[in-house]
Amino acid sequence: MMDGELGAFLRSRREALPPGRVGLPEGPRRRTPGLRRAELATLAQVSVEYLTRLEQGRDTRPSPEILAALADALRLDDADREHLRQLAAAHHSRQLCPRGRTAVTRTVRPSVRALLDAFRDAPAHLANRLGDVLAWNDPFDRVARPLGLLDGSRPNLTWYVFTDERAREAFADWAGTADHQVAELHRLRQGDPATDEFADRLVRTVGTPFADRWRRRPVPAAHHGVRELRHPHVGPLRLAYETLTVGDTGDQWLITHVPADAATAARLDKLLGRVPGRLRAVAG
């Protein structure tokens, strides 16, 4: 875990909280996003000086009562409260939490491979909590390989997003995709040393683009949505994705993609070499 993570997280949530959510006016004269530091201090009943020390990383051992007051004042949801608890545990004991985690699994059951192959028309892949791409079907291969995602013996989506320059061209919203990957790492972290080691490798390799996001922890994204790609062979692709949990321990996820519009459906047909209209775009 990196130094300053607790303070950076508190600041990120303060800056993300609209004043109106806590009953404060949202006037045009505000120079900073979200709440002012003094406003949060008042709501949490702590001094501005103490909150400043927390956010700047000069005080890393707040009491449980102060953390609870800050969490309430910031209107943190359950996921963010758990993350705050983990950060506090790390600073007190230098480990995220006492309970153990199962080892990161890279074994794919035959039945899951068969399920992947059953998605004959839709790109689909299997991932673990580090973002390792463990298995995939032929449609996914045709979408992802020209982007460079499947290069190497152990492809990893998060590593690709942050370390491969081709990713910035491949993802129309690279910043949003980067935020999503970091948010997922944090959501699935839960005291896992392997996740922290992976994060440390990324910090050493790419520096600020990852480190800043890791410290502030982007708001977790939904497990479904639309991802826009710029494909070198067929052009823009808008793919609606769904995430399904598989495995006995819930540590692997099957991600499926279908076209989000008619133009993407036609481009996928061309990319996969099939009869036009085989896969219809989703509505809504």
PAZAPA-4460 file (N, C-alpha, C; in steps of 0.05 Angstrom, whole numbers, plus 32768, in hexadecimal, padded with zeros to 4 digits):
% residues 284
    n_x    n_y    n_z   ca_x   ca_y   ca_z    c_x    c_y    c_z   seq   type   mol
   8011   7FE8   8000   8000   8000   8000   8011   8019   8000     1      M     A
   800A   802D   7FF0   801B   8045   7FED   8015   8059   8003     2      M     A
   802A   8068   800A   8026   807D   801E   8013   8092   8013     3      D     A
   8003   809E   8025   7FF1   80B3   801D   7FD7   80AA   8012     4      G     A
   7FD3   808F   8011   7FBA   8085   8005   7FA1   808D   8015     5      E     A
   7FA3   808C   802F   7F8C   8093   8040   7F84   80B0   803B     6      L     A
   7F97   80C2   803D   7F90   80DE   8039   7F86   80E4   801D     7      G     A
   7F92   80D8   8009   7F8A   80DD   7FED   7F6D   80D3   7FE9     8      A     A
   7F66   80BC   7FF6   7F4B   80B2   7FF3   7F37   80C4   8000     9      F     A
   7F3D   80CE   8018   7F2A   80E1   8025   7F26   80FA   8014    10      L     A
   7F3C   8104   8009   7F3A   811D   7FF9   7F2A   8117   7FE0    11      R     A
   7F2E   8100   7FD3   7F1F   80FA   7FBA   7F02   80F9   7FBF    12      S     A
   7EFA   80EE   7FD6   7EDD   80EC   7FDC   7ED2   8107   7FE4    13      R     A
   7EE2   8117   7FF2   7ED9   8132   7FF8   7ED3   8142   7FDF    14      R     A
   7EE6   8141   7FCC   7EE3   8150   7FB3   7ECD   8145   7FA1    15      E     A
   7EC5   812C   7FA5   7EB0   8120   7F95   7E94   8124   7FA0    16      A     A
   7E92   812F   7FB8   7E78   8132   7FC6   7E6B   814D   7FC0    17      L     A
   7E55   814E   7FB1   7E48   8167   7FAB   7E3E   8174   7FC5    18      P     A
   7E42   818E   7FC9   7E38   819B   7FE1   7E1A   8197   7FE6    19      P     A
   7E0B   8196   7FD1   7DEE   8192   7FD4   7DE6   8179   7FE2    20      G     A
   7DF7   8164   7FE1   7DF0   814B   7FEE   7DF1   814D   800C    21      R     A
   7DFF   8161   8016   7E01   8164   8034   7DF3   817D   803D    22      V     A
   7DE2   8188   802B   7DD2   819F   8032   7DE0   81BA   8030    23      G     A
   7DF6   81BB   8022   7E05   81D4   801E   7DFF   81E0   8003    24      L     A
   7E00   81FB   8001   7DFA   8208   7FE7   7E10   8202   7FD3    25      P     A
   7E09   8200   7FBA   7E1C   81FB   7FA4   7E1F   8215   7F94    26      E     A
   7E2C   8228   7F9F   7E2E   8242   7F92   7E43   8242   7F7C    27      G     A
   7E42   8256   7F6A   7E55   8258   7F53   7E71   8261   7F5B    28      P     A
   7E75   8269   7F74   7E8E   8274   7F7D   7EA1   825F   7F88    29      R     A
   7E99   8246   7F87   7EAB   8231   7F90   7EC2   822D   7F7D    30      R     A
   7EDA   822C   7F88   7EF2   8228   7F78   7EFC   820B   7F77    31      R     A
   7EF1   81FA   7F88   7EF9   81DE   7F89   7EE0   81CD   7F86    32      T     A
   7EE4   81B4   7F7B   7ECD   81A2   7F79   7EC6   8197   7F94    33      P     A
   7EAC   818F   7F97   7EA4   8182   7FB0   7EA4   8195   7FC8    34      G     A
   7EA8   8189   7FDF   7EA8   8198   7FF8   7EC3   81A6   7FFD    35      L     A
   7EC1   81BD   8009   7EDA   81C9   8013   7EE3   81B9   802C    36      R     A
   7EFD   81BB   8031   7F08   81AD   8048   7EFA   81B6   8062    37      R     A
   7EF6   81CF   8065   7EE9   81DA   807D   7ECC   81CF   8080    38      A     A
   7EBF   81CB   806A   7EA3   81C1   806B   7EA3   81A5   8075    39      E     A
   7EB5   8194   806B   7EB6   8179   8074   7EBE   8177   8091    40      L     A
   7ED1   8188   8099   7EDA   8188   80B5   7EC2   818F   80C7    41      A     A
   7EB2   81A2   80C0   7E9B   81A9   80D0   7E87   8192   80D1    42      T     A
   7E81   8185   80BB   7E6E   816F   80BA   7E78   8157   80CB    43      L     A
   7E92   8152   80CB   7E9D   813B   80D9   7EA6   8143   80F6    44      A     A
   7EA3   815C   80FD   7EAB   8166   8117   7EC8   8160   811E    45      Q     A
   7ED9   8167   810B   7EF6   8166   810F   7F01   8181   8107    46      V     A
   7F19   8187   810F   7F25   81A1   8108   7F2F   81A0   80EB    47      S     A
   7F30   81B8   80DF   7F3A   81BA   80C4   7F58   81B2   80C3    48      V     A
   7F66   81BA   80D8   7F83   81B3   80D9   7F87   8195   80DA    49      E     A
   7F76   8187   80E9   7F79   816A   80EB   7F72   815D   80D0    50      Y     A
   7F5C   8166   80C3   7F54   815B   80AA   7F6A   8160   8095    51      L     A
   7F77   8177   8096   7F8C   817D   8084   7FA4   816A   8087    52      T     A
   7FAA   8164   80A0   7FC0   8151   80A5   7FB9   8135   809A    53      R     A
   7F9F   812D   809E   7F97   8113   8093   7F9A   8112   8075    54      L     A
   7F8F   8127   8068   7F8F   8127   804A   7FAB   8128   803F    55      E     A
   7FBD   8136   804D   7FD9   8138   8044   7FEB   8121   804C    56      Q     A
   7FE0   810E   805B   7FEF   80F7   8063   8002   80FC   807A    57      G     A
   7FFE   8112   8088   800F   8118   809F   8005   810B   80B9    58      R     A
   7FEC   8102   80B8   7FE0   80F3   80CE   7FD3   80DA   80C2    59      D     A
   7FDC   80C3   80C9   7FD2   80AA   80BC   7FC5   8097   80D0    60      T     A
   7FBF   80A1   80E8   7FB4   808F   80FC   7F9B   809B   8109    61      R     A
   7F86   80A1   80F9   7F6E   80AC   8104   7F5F   8096   8114    62      P     A
   7F51   809F   8128   7F42   808C   8139   7F2A   8081   8129    63      S     A
   7F1F   806A   8132   7F07   8060   8125   7EF0   8073   8126    64      P     A
   7EEE   8083   813C   7ED8   8096   813E   7EDA   80AC   812A    65      E     A
   7EF2   80B6   8125   7EF6   80CB   8111   7EF1   80C0   80F5    66      I     A
   7EFA   80A8   80EF   7EF5   809B   80D5   7ED7   8098   80D0    67      L     A
   7EC8   8090   80E5   7EAC   808C   80E2   7E9E   80A7   80DD    68      A     A
   7EA7   80BC   80EB   7E9C   80D7   80E7   7EA1   80E1   80CB    69      A     A
   7EB9   80DD   80C1   7EC0   80E5   80A6   7EB0   80D5   8091    70      L     A
   7EAD   80BB   8096   7E9E   80AA   8083   7E81   80B4   8082    71      A     A
   7E75   80BA   8099   7E59   80C4   8099   7E57   80DF   808B    72      D     A
   7E6A   80F1   8091   7E69   810B   8085   7E6D   810A   8067    73      A     A
   7E7D   80F7   805D   7E82   80F5   8040   7E6D   80E4   8032    74      L     A
   7E5A   80DA   8041   7E44   80C9   8036   7E50   80B1   8027    75      R     A
   7E64   80A4   8033   7E71   808D   8025   7E5E   8076   8024    76      L     A
   7E5F   8067   800E   7E4F   804F   800B   7E5E   8038   8018    77      D     A
   7E53   8020   8018   7E5F   8009   8026   7E7A   8003   801B    78      D     A
   7E7D   8004   8000   7E97   7FFD   7FF4   7EAD   8010   7FFD    79      A     A
   7EA6   802A   7FFD   7EBA   803E   8005   7EC0   803C   8023    80      D     A
   7EAC   8036   8033   7EB2   8033   8050   7EC5   801B   8055    81      R     A
   7EC0   8005   8046   7ED2   7FEE   8049   7EEE   7FF5   8040    82      E     A
   7EF0   8005   802B   7F0B   800D   8021   7F18   801F   8036    83      H     A
   7F09   8031   8042   7F15   8042   8057   7F1E   8032   806F    84      L     A
   7F0E   801D   8076   7F16   800C   808C   7F30   7FFD   8085    85      R     A
   7F33   7FF4   806D   7F4B   7FE6   8065   7F63   7FF9   8066    86      Q     A
   7F60   8011   805D   7F76   8024   805E   7F7E   802A   807B    87      L     A
   7F6B   802E   808C   7F71   8033   80A8   7F7F   801B   80B4    88      A     A
   7F76   8002   80AE   7F83   7FEA   80B8   7FA0   7FE9   80AF    89      A     A
   7FA4   7FF1   8095   7FBF   7FF0   808A   7FD2   8002   8099    90      A     A
   7FC9   801A   809F   7FDA   802D   80AD   7FDF   8025   80CA    91      H     A
   7FCC   8017   80D6   7FD0   800F   80F2   7FE2   7FF6   80F4    92      H     A
   7FDE   7FE4   80E0   7FEC   7FCA   80E3   7FFF   7FC4   80CC    93      S     A
   7FFF   7FD6   80B7   800F   7FD2   809F   8007   7FBA   808F    94      R     A
   7FEE   7FB1   8093   7FE2   7F9D   8082   7FC5   7FA4   807F    95      Q     A
   7FB9   7F9E   8068   7F9F   7FA9   8063   7F8A   7F9E   8075    96      L     A
   7F8A   7F84   807B   7F77   7F79   808E   7F81   7F5D   8096    97      C     A
   7F79   7F54   80AD   7F84   7F3B   80B8   7F7A   7F22   80AA    98      P     A
   7F62   7F23   809E   7F58   7F0B   8092   7F67   7F05   8078    99      R     A
   7F69   7EEB   8072   7F78   7EE4   805A   7F66   7EE4   8041   100      G     A
   7F73   7EE3   802A   7F65   7EE0   8011   7F6F   7EC8   8003   101      R     A
   7F5E   7EBC   7FF3   7F67   7EA5   7FE3   7F7B   7EB0   7FCE   102      T     A
   7F8D   7E9F   7FC5   7FA1   7EA7   7FB2   7F93   7EAE   7F97   103      A     A
   7F9F   7EC0   7F89   7F94   7EC7   7F6E   7F95   7EAF   7F5D   104      V     A
   7F7E   7EA8   7F52   7F7C   7E90   7F42   7F7E   7E96   7F24   105      T     A
   7F8E   7E85   7F16   7F90   7E87   7EF9   7F88   7E6D   7EEB   106      R     A
   7F7C   7E5C   7EFB   7F72   7E42   7EF0   7F56   7E46   7EE6   107      T     A
   7F51   7E3C   7ECE   7F36   7E3F   7EC1   7F2A   7E23   7EBF   108      V     A
   7F12   7E20   7ECB   7F05   7E06   7ECA   7EFC   7E00   7EAD   109      R     A
   7EFC   7DE6   7EA5   7EF3   7DDF   7E8A   7ED7   7DE9   7E84   110      P     A
   7EC6   7DE8   7E98   7EAA   7DF0   7E93   7EA8   7E0E   7E8D   111      S     A
   7EBA   7E1E   7E99   7EBB   7E3B   7E93   7EC5   7E3F   7E77   112      V     A
   7EDA   7E30   7E6F   7EE3   7E32   7E53   7ECD   7E2B   7E3F   113      R     A
   7EBE   7E17   7E46   7EA8   7E0F   7E34   7E93   7E25   7E33   114      A     A
   7E8E   7E33   7E4A   7E7B   7E49   7E4A   7E85   7E5F   7E38   115      L     A
   7E9F   7E65   7E3A   7EAA   7E7A   7E28   7EA6   7E73   7E0B   116      L     A
   7EAB   7E5B   7E04   7EA8   7E52   7DE8   7E8B   7E53   7DDF   117      D     A
   7E79   7E51   7DF3   7E5C   7E51   7DEC   7E54   7E6D   7DE2   118      A     A
   7E62   7E81   7DEA   7E5D   7E9C   7DE0   7E6A   7E9F   7DC4   119      F     A
   7E5E   7E92   7DB1   7E6B   7E91   7D96   7E6A   7EAB   7D87   120      R     A
   7E57   7EBC   7D8D   7E54   7ED5   7D7E   7E5C   7EEE   7D8E   121      D     A
   7E60   7EEB   7DA8   7E66   7F02   7DB9   7E82   7F00   7DC5   122      A     A
   7E92   7F15   7DC3   7EAC   7F15   7DD0   7EA9   7F11   7DEE   123      P     A
   7EB8   7EFF   7DFA   7EB7   7EF9   7E16   7ED2   7EF0   7E20   124      A     A
   7ED8   7EF8   7E3A   7EF1   7EEF   7E46   7EED   7EEB   7E64   125      H     A
   7F00   7EDC   7E70   7EFF   7ED7   7E8C   7F17   7EE6   7E99   126      L     A
   7F12   7EF3   7EB0   7F26   7F02   7EBE   7F26   7EFB   7EDC   127      A     A
   7F3D   7F00   7EE9   7F3E   7EFD   7F06   7F40   7F19   7F13   128      N     A
   7F44   7F1B   7F2D   7F42   7F35   7F3A   7F59   7F47   7F34   129      R     A
   7F6F   7F3D   7F29   7F85   7F4E   7F20   7F81   7F59   7F04   130      L     A
   7F6D   7F4F   7EF6   7F69   7F57   7EDB   7F77   7F45   7EC7   131      G     A
   7F82   7F2E   7ED0   7F8E   7F1B   7EBD   7F78   7F10   7EAB   132      D     A
   7F7E   7F10   7E91   7F6B   7F04   7E7E   7F73   7EE7   7E7C   133      V     A
   7F62   7ED6   7E88   7F69   7EBA   7E8C   7F61   7EA8   7E74   134      L     A
   7F4B   7EAF   7E67   7F41   7EA0   7E50   7F2F   7EB1   7E40   135      A     A
   7F2B   7EAB   7E27   7F1A   7EBB   7E16   7F11   7EAB   7DFE   136      W     A
   7EFC   7EB4   7DF1   7EF2   7EA6   7DD9   7EFD   7EB3   7DC0   137      N     A
   7EF6   7EA7   7DA9   7F01   7EB1   7D90   7EF7   7ECE   7D89   138      D     A
   7EDE   7ED5   7D8D   7ED6   7EF0   7D88   7EE6   7F05   7D99   139      P     A
   7EEB   7EFE   7DB2   7EFB   7F11   7DC2   7F17   7F13   7DB7   140      F     A
   7F23   7EFD   7DAE   7F3D   7EFD   7DA3   7F3F   7F10   7D8B   141      D     A
   7F2A   7F0F   7D7A   7F2A   7F20   7D62   7F27   7F3D   7D69   142      R     A
   7F19   7F43   7D7F   7F16   7F5F   7D88   7F30   7F68   7D96   143      V     A
   7F3B   7F58   7DA8   7F50   7F61   7DBA   7F6C   7F5E   7DAF   144      A     A
   7F71   7F4A   7D9F   7F8D   7F45   7D97   7F98   7F5C   7D86   145      R     A
   7F89   7F66   7D73   7F94   7F7D   7D63   7F9A   7F96   7D74   146      P     A
   7F8D   7F98   7D8C   7F92   7FAE   7D9E   7FAC   7FAB   7DAE   147      L     A
   7FB6   7F93   7DAF   7FCE   7F8D   7DBE   7FC9   7F82   7DDA   148      G     A
   7FAF   7F7F   7DE1   7FA8   7F76   7DFC   7FB1   7F5A   7E02   149      L     A
   7FB2   7F49   7DEE   7FB9   7F2D   7DF2   7FD6   7F27   7DED   150      L     A
   7FE7   7F3B   7DEA   8003   7F36   7DE7   800F   7F2A   7E01   151      D     A
   8022   7F19   7DFE   802F   7F0E   7E15   8022   7EF4   7E1E   152      G     A
   802F   7EE7   7E32   8025   7ECD   7E3B   8010   7ED0   7E51   153      S     A
   800E   7EE7   7E5E   7FFB   7EEB   7E73   7FEE   7F06   7E70   154      R     A
   7FDB   7F09   7E5E   7FCE   7F23   7E59   7FBF   7F2D   7E72   155      P     A
   7FC0   7F47   7E77   7FB3   7F53   7E8E   7FA7   7F6E   7E85   156      N     A
   7F8D   7F71   7E88   7F80   7F89   7E7E   7F8A   7FA3   7E8C   157      L     A
   7F8D   7FA1   7EA7   7F96   7FB9   7EB5   7FB2   7FC1   7EAD   158      T     A
   7FC4   7FAD   7EAB   7FDF   7FB3   7EA3   7FE0   7FBF   7E87   159      W     A
   7FD0   7FB4   7E75   7FCE   7FBE   7E5A   7FC5   7FDB   7E59   160      Y     A
   7FB0   7FE1   7E68   7FA5   7FFC   7E68   7FB9   8011   7E71   161      V     A
   7FCA   800A   7E85   7FDC   801E   7E90   7FF8   801E   7E83   162      F     A
   8001   8007   7E78   801C   8005   7E6F   8020   8005   7E51   163      T     A
   800A   8000   7E42   800D   7FFD   7E25   8001   8016   7E18   164      D     A
   8011   8024   7E09   8008   803D   7DFB   7FF1   8038   7DE8   165      E     A
   7FEF   801F   7DDE   7FD9   8019   7DCC   7FBE   801B   7DD9   166      R     A
   7FBD   8017   7DF4   7FA4   8018   7E03   7F97   8034   7E01   167      A     A
   7FA7   8049   7E01   7F9C   8064   7E00   7F8F   8069   7DE5   168      R     A
   7F97   805C   7DD1   7F8A   805E   7DB7   7F72   804B   7DB5   169      E     A
   7F74   8034   7DC2   7F60   801F   7DC0   7F46   8027   7DCF   170      A     A
   7F49   8033   7DE7   7F31   803B   7DF6   7F2A   8058   7DF1   171      F     A
   7F12   805C   7DE7   7F09   8078   7DE2   7F0A   8089   7DFB   172      A     A
   7F02   807D   7E11   7F03   808A   7E2B   7F18   807D   7E3C   173      D     A
   7F32   8083   7E36   7F47   8075   7E44   7F47   807C   7E62   174      W     A
   7F42   8095   7E69   7F43   809D   7E85   7F2D   808E   7E95   175      A     A
   7F15   808C   7E89   7EFF   807E   7E96   7F05   8060   7E99   176      G     A
   7F12   8055   7E85   7F19   8038   7E87   7F2E   8034   7E9C   177      T     A
   7F42   8046   7E9E   7F56   8044   7EB3   7F4A   8047   7ECE   178      A     A
   7F38   8059   7ED2   7F2A   805C   7EEB   7F1B   8042   7EF3   179      D     A
   7F0E   8037   7EDF   7EFE   801E   7EE4   7F10   8008   7EED   180      H     A
   7F28   8004   7EE0   7F3A   7FEF   7EE7   7F44   7FF2   7F04   181      Q     A
   7F4B   800B   7F0B   7F55   800F   7F26   7F3F   800B   7F3B   182      V     A
   7F27   8015   7F34   7F10   8011   7F47   7F0B   7FF3   7F4B   183      A     A
   7F0D   7FE3   7F36   7F08   7FC7   7F3A   7F1F   7FBA   7F4A   184      E     A
   7F38   7FC2   7F46   7F4D   7FB7   7F57   7F48   7FBD   7F74   185      L     A
   7F3F   7FD5   7F7A   7F39   7FDD   7F96   7F21   7FCD   7FA1   186      H     A
   7F0D   7FCA   7F90   7EF4   7FBD   7F99   7EFA   7FA0   7FA1   187      R     A
   7F0C   7F93   7F92   7F11   7F77   7F96   7F29   7F72   7FA8   188      L     A
   7F36   7F87   7FB1   7F4F   7F85   7FC0   7F4C   7F76   7FDB   189      R     A
   7F3C   7F81   7FED   7F35   7F74   8006   7F4D   7F67   8014   190      Q     A
   7F62   7F76   8017   7F79   7F6C   8026   7F8A   7F59   8018   191      G     A
   7F88   7F57   7FFD   7F98   7F44   7FEE   7FB4   7F4E   7FE8   192      D     A
   7FC9   7F42   7FF3   7FE4   7F4C   7FED   7FEB   7F4B   7FD0   193      P     A
   7FE1   7F38   7FC1   7FE7   7F36   7FA4   7FDE   7F4E   7F95   194      A     A
   7FC6   7F59   7F9D   7FBC   7F71   7F91   7FCF   7F89   7F96   195      T     A
   7FD8   7F8B   7FAF   7FEA   7FA1   7FB7   8004   7F9F   7FA8   196      D     A
   800E   7F86   7FA5   8027   7F82   7F97   8024   7F8A   7F79   197      E     A
   800D   7F83   7F6E   8008   7F8A   7F52   8006   7FA9   7F4F   198      F     A
   7FF8   7FB6   7F62   7FF6   7FD3   7F62   8012   7FE0   7F64   199      A     A
   8023   7FD5   7F75   803E   7FE0   7F79   804E   7FDE   7F5F   200      D     A
   804B   7FC7   7F51   8058   7FC4   7F37   8050   7FD9   7F23   201      R     A
   8036   7FDF   7F23   802B   7FF3   7F10   8035   800F   7F18   202      L     A
   8037   8015   7F31   8042   802F   7F3A   805F   8032   7F30   203      V     A
   806E   801D   7F34   808B   801E   7F2C   808D   8020   7F0E   204      R     A
   807B   8014   7EFF   807D   8013   7EE2   8072   802D   7ED5   205      T     A
   805B   8036   7EDD   804E   804D   7ECF   804C   8066   7EE0   206      V     A
   8050   8064   7EFA   8050   807C   7F0B   8035   8089   7F0E   207      G     A
   8034   80A3   7F0A   801D   80B4   7F11   8002   80AA   7F05   208      T     A
   8000   80A3   7EEC   7FE6   809C   7EE1   7FD8   8086   7EF1   209      P     A
   7FE7   8073   7EFC   7FDB   805F   7F0D   7FDB   8067   7F2A   210      F     A
   7FF1   8072   7F34   7FF4   8078   7F50   7FDF   808C   7F5A   211      A     A
   7FD9   80A0   7F4B   7FC5   80B4   7F53   7FA9   80A7   7F55   212      D     A
   7FA3   8096   7F42   7F89   8089   7F42   7F87   8075   7F5A   213      R     A
   7F9D   8067   7F5F   7F9D   8053   7F74   7F99   8061   7F8F   214      W     A
   7FA5   8078   7F93   7FA2   8087   7FAC   7F86   8091   7FB1   215      R     A
   7F7A   809C   7F9C   7F5F   80A8   7F9F   7F49   8095   7F9C   216      R     A
   7F4E   807D   7F91   7F3A   8068   7F8D   7F21   8073   7F7E   217      R     A
   7F21   8071   7F64   7F09   8079   7F55   7EF0   806B   7F5E   218      P     A
   7ED9   8079   7F5B   7EC0   806D   7F63   7EBB   8054   7F53   219      V     A
   7EB5   803D   7F60   7EB1   8024   7F51   7E9C   8027   7F3B   220      P     A
   7EA2   801B   7F24   7E90   801C   7F0D   7E7C   8004   7F0F   221      A     A
   7E67   8006   7EFF   7E54   7FF1   7EFE   7E61   7FD9   7EF0   222      A     A
   7E55   7FC1   7EF4   7E60   7FA9   7EE8   7E54   7FA5   7ECC   223      H     A
   7E47   7FB9   7EC2   7E3D   7FB8   7EA6   7E3E   7FD5   7E9B   224      H     A
   7E3E   7FD7   7E82   7E40   7FF1   7E76   7E48   7FEF   7E58   225      G     A
   7E52   8004   7E4D   7E5A   8005   7E31   7E77   800E   7E30   226      V     A
   7E87   7FFF   7E22   7EA3   8005   7E1E   7EA8   800B   7E00   227      R     A
   7EB5   8022   7DFB   7EBA   802A   7DDF   7ED7   8025   7DD8   228      E     A
   7EDB   8017   7DC2   7EF5   8010   7DB8   7EFA   801C   7D9C   229      L     A
   7F13   8022   7D97   7F1B   8029   7D7B   7F2B   8012   7D70   230      R     A
   7F1E   8002   7D5F   7F2A   7FEA   7D55   7F39   7FEF   7D3B   231      H     A
   7F52   7FE6   7D39   7F62   7FED   7D21   7F58   7FE0   7D07   232      P     A
   7F47   7FCB   7D09   7F3E   7FBE   7CF1   7F22   7FC6   7CE8   233      H     A
   7F11   7FCD   7CFB   7EF5   7FD3   7CF3   7EEB   7FEE   7CFD   234      V     A
   7EFB   7FFC   7D0D   7EF3   8017   7D16   7EE6   8016   7D31   235      G     A
   7ED5   802A   7D38   7EC9   802C   7D53   7EB7   8015   7D59   236      P     A
   7EB9   800C   7D72   7EA7   7FF7   7D7C   7E9C   8000   7D97   237      L     A
   7E82   7FFF   7D9A   7E75   8005   7DB3   7E6A   7FEA   7DBE   238      R     A
   7E76   7FE0   7DD3   7E6F   7FC5   7DDD   7E63   7FC7   7DF8   239      L     A
   7E4B   7FBC   7DFB   7E3E   7FBA   7E15   7E48   7FA1   7E23   240      A     A
   7E51   7FA5   7E3C   7E5D   7F8E   7E4A   7E4D   7F88   7E64   241      Y     A
   7E4D   7F6E   7E6B   7E42   7F64   7E84   7E57   7F53   7E92   242      E     A
   7E57   7F54   7EAC   7E6B   7F45   7EBC   7E5D   7F30   7ECD   243      T     A
   7E64   7F17   7EC9   7E58   7F01   7ED8   7E6D   7EF3   7EE9   244      L     A
   7E66   7EEE   7F02   7E79   7EE1   7F15   7E78   7EC3   7F11   245      T     A
   7E90   7EB6   7F0F   7E91   7E99   7F0D   7EA6   7E8F   7F21   246      V     A
   7EA6   7E75   7F25   7EB9   7E69   7F38   7EAE   7E66   7F54   247      G     A
   7EB9   7E53   7F62   7EB0   7E4D   7F7D   7EB5   7E64   7F91   248      D     A
   7ECC   7E73   7F8D   7ED3   7E88   7FA0   7ECB   7EA3   7F96   249      T     A
   7EBE   7EA5   7F7E   7EB6   7EBF   7F74   7ECD   7ED0   7F6C   250      G     A
   7EE4   7EC5   7F65   7EFC   7ED4   7F5E   7F02   7ED5   7F40   251      D     A
   7EEF   7ECC   7F30   7EF2   7ECE   7F13   7ED8   7ED9   7F08   252      Q     A
   7EDB   7EE8   7EF2   7EC4   7EF5   7EE6   7EC4   7EF1   7EC8   253      W     A
   7EAD   7EEB   7EBD   7EA8   7EE8   7EA1   7E9C   7F02   7E96   254      L     A
   7EAA   7F0E   7E83   7EA1   7F28   7E78   7E99   7F23   7E5B   255      I     A
   7E80   7F29   7E55   7E76   7F26   7E3A   7E71   7F41   7E2E   256      T     A
   7E72   7F42   7E13   7E6E   7F5B   7E04   7E5B   7F56   7DED   257      H     A
   7E49   7F68   7DEA   7E36   7F68   7DD3   7E36   7F84   7DC7   258      V     A
   7E2F   7F87   7DAD   7E2F   7FA1   7DA1   7E1A   7FB4   7DAE   259      P     A
   7E22   7FCD   7DB2   7E0F   7FE0   7DBF   7E00   7FEF   7DAA   260      A     A
   7E07   7FED   7D91   7DF8   7FFB   7D7B   7DFA   7FEB   7D61   261      D     A
   7DEA   7FF3   7D4E   7DE9   7FE4   7D35   7E04   7FE6   7D26   262      A     A
   7E11   7FFD   7D27   7E2A   8000   7D19   7E3F   7FED   7D24   263      A     A
   7E40   7FEA   7D3E   7E53   7FD7   7D4B   7E4C   7FBB   7D43   264      T     A
   7E32   7FB4   7D42   7E2A   7F99   7D3B   7E34   7F93   7D1F   265      A     A
   7E32   7FA6   7D0C   7E3C   7FA1   7CF1   7E5A   7F9E   7CF0   266      A     A
   7E68   7FAF   7D00   7E86   7FAD   7D01   7E8F   7F93   7D0D   267      R     A
   7E81   7F89   7D22   7E88   7F70   7D2D   7E83   7F59   7D1A   268      L     A
   7E6E   7F5A   7D0B   7E69   7F46   7CF6   7E80   7F45   7CE3   269      D     A
   7E8A   7F5D   7CDA   7EA0   7F5E   7CC8   7EBA   7F53   7CD5   270      K     A
   7EBF   7F5B   7CEE   7ED7   7F52   7CFB   7ED7   7F34   7CFF   271      L     A
   7EC0   7F28   7D05   7EBE   7F0C   7D0B   7EB9   7EFB   7CF2   272      L     A
   7EB5   7F08   7CDC   7EB1   7EFA   7CC3   7E98   7EEA   7CC2   273      G     A
   7E82   7EF5   7CCB   7E69   7EE6   7CCC   7E54   7EF5   7CBC   274      R     A
   7E3D   7EE8   7CB8   7E27   7EF3   7CA9   7E1C   7F0C   7CB8   275      V     A
   7E19   7F22   7CAA   7E0F   7F3B   7CB8   7DF4   7F35   7CC6   276      P     A
   7DF1   7F42   7CDD   7DD8   7F3F   7CEC   7DD8   7F27   7CFF   277      G     A
   7DEE   7F19   7D02   7DEF   7F01   7D13   7DEB   7F09   7D31   278      R     A
   7DF7   7F20   7D38   7DF5   7F29   7D54   7DE8   7F45   7D54   279      L     A
   7DD1   7F48   7D60   7DC3   7F61   7D61   7DCD   7F73   7D77   280      R     A
   7DCB   7F8D   7D73   7DD2   7FA1   7D87   7DBE   7FA0   7D9E   281      A     A
   7DC8   7FA5   7DB6   7DB6   7FA7   7DCD   7DA7   7FC1   7DCC   282      V     A
   7D8F   7FC1   7DD7   7D7F   7FDA   7DD8   7D82   7FE7   7DF3   283      A     A
   7D7F   8002   7DF3   7D7F   8011   7E0C   7D9B   8019   7E14   284      G     A
***
